[in-house]
Amino acid sequence: MIVFCLLWLPLFCLFWRAVSPAMSGKGGIIALLLGSIAALVQFFLGSIVNPGGFGFSRWLGGLVDIVVAPAVLPLVVALFFLLFRVYRTPEDFTHFSLLWLIPGGAMRTFNWSTQNDPAQLILVPLLWTSLVTGIPFFFRLIFSGKWYAIIPALAGLCILPLSSASSYWAFFSQKYELGITFFGISMIPLICATASAYYRAAKHS
């Protein structure tokens, strides 16, 4: 589990680079640098939400501190850079975010290794990956000009963060049936985004 948590993001980043337009070297360095700074800030500040027990505060902690916010933050920064014309394609959002998450993922691996909890060491990296691939995928659908894709994409943007946090909460609370259900829902955008990127790469090869 420790090896998976440590290597999943770098390996998936290499895969995504192979099927999507490459980001400039400067962009990659910026992503790694900002991700390292964010990881250090989070390490020294600690958790924003103080989770107690297995109720709403635990779910909120997963949303803010562990699963959703850490993955959404690099997407927001990438959007900021896009507005200033640093990045030109939506695919860069995912590559930028994956690189951003690698330092934080490595730091959290060592913190979580003492607990040896699959919900942290296996589930969280997968949920991060689904968020940073799924959210840009939904935005591409929204701006594709296809009216029939807009409503499903908007629904996906709302459901993905909630299902990701709920999956972590359910597994942490040992509600495994709920956890598997929310995990399956959370993985659908990852599968769709990966298949779409692979199809585009094959089409242009």
N, C-alpha and C positions, 0 to 999 in steps of 0.2 A: 504493500500500500504506500509506503514511504517513497519507493522508487517511482511508482505511478504518479504520485502527487508532484514529485520533483521534475519528471521528464515529460509529462503529458503536454503541457503548454508549449515548450520548445519544439517538440515533435510535431504537434498540430500546426504550429506556426510555419514550420518548414513545408508541411503539406499544403497549407493555404497559399504560401508563396508560390508553390508549383502550379496551382490551378487558378491564380488570380494575378492581375497586373502587379508587377513588382513596385514596391515603394522605394523612393530614393534613399541612398545611404544616410543622408543627413536626417531624413525623417525617422529612420530606425534608431539612430543615436539619440535623437530627442525623445523618442518614446521610451527607450531604456532608461535614460537619465531621469525623466519625469516620473516614471514608474518606481525607480529606486528612491527618489525623494518622497513620493507618496507612501511607500512602504515604511520608510524610516519615521515619517511623521505619525503614521498609524501605530507603529511599534511604541513610540515614546508617549503618545497621547492615550493609547489604550482604547477601549470600547466607548463609543458614544452612548449606546443604550446599555443599561445595566439589566441584563436578563435575569428574571427570577422564576424559578420553577419551569413549567412546561407550557405556560399560557401565552397570552398575547405578547407579553414583553419578550419572551423567547423568540416568537415569530418576528417581532419588530427588530430584534437584535440580528436575526438572520438577514432581514431585508436591508438594514442600514450598515452593519459592521462586517458581515461575512460574505453574503452572496451577491446581492443586487447592486448596492452602491459602489463597491470596489470595481465592478465590471462596467457600470454605466459611466463612471467618472472619466475614463479615457475616451469614451465615445463623445462625451460633452466637449472635452478638450479638442478632439479631432474635428468636431463640428466648428468650434471656434477658429481653428486653423483653416478650415475650409472657407469660412466666411472671409478670411484674409488671403485667400487664394494660395495657401501653402500646399493643400492637397486637392487633387482634381477629380478623383473617382471615389464612389462610395465604397469600393473594395478596400481602399486604404484605411477606412475606418476600422475594419476588422483586423487588418495586419498591424496597424498602429496599436490597437487595444491589446492584441495578443502579446506584442513585445512589451507593452507597458506592464502587463500582469506577470511577466516572467520573474522579475525581482521579488515582487510581493508574494508570488506563489512559492518561491524558494525559501523566503524568510518564514512564511507561515508553515511550510513543511517541517522545519526544525522545531517550531513552537508546538505544532500539533503531534509530532512524532512520539512525544511522551505519553499522550493519551491513546494513541493507536486506534482512533475512531474512524471507521469507514465513511461516516457521514461527512467528515472533514477532509480526509485524505483522498477519497475517491469521488464522492458526490460533488463537492464544491468546485474542483477544477472542471468537471463536466458541465456544471451549471454556468460557470463563468464563460466557457466556450460557447454554449448555446446562446447566452445573452449577447456576446460580442459578435456573433455571426447572425443571430436571428433578428436583432433590432435593425441593423443596416439592411437586411433582406426585406423586412417589412416596409422600410422607408423607400426602397427601390420600387416595391410594388405600388406604393401610394403615388409616387411620382412617375410611374410608367405610362400614365395616361389611359390605362385600362380601367374603366369604371367598375367593372365587376370584381376587381381585385382590391378596391379601396376599403370596403367594409370588412372583409376578412383580415386585411392587413392592420387596420385600426384595432380590431378585436385582438389580434395577436400581440400588438404593442401593449395592450392593457393586461392581457392574460399572462404573458411570459414572465414578467417580473413577479407577479403574485404567485404563480404556480412554482417558480423557482424557490422563493422564500418558503412557501408552504411545504415543498418537498423536503427541504433541509429541516424544517421544524418537525415534520412528521417522523422522519427517520431518527432525529435526535430524541424525540419523545417515544420512540419504539412503537409508533403506529405504522407498521410496515405496509399494510395494504394501502393506506392513504399515501404514504411516501412513494410507493411504486406508481400509483395512479398519477400523482402530481409530477413525478419524475418523467413518466412517459409523455405527458403533455408538454413538459419543458424541453424534451429532446426533439420534438417535431420540427421546430424552427431550425435547429442545427442540421437535421437530416435534409430538410428542404433547401437551406442555404448552401450546404455542401454539394448537393446534387446539382443545383443551379449553377454554381461556380464551375463544377467539373464539366457540365454540359457546355458552358460558354467556352471553356478552355479547349474542349474537344472540337467544338465547332470552328474555332479560329486556328486550329493547328494544321 
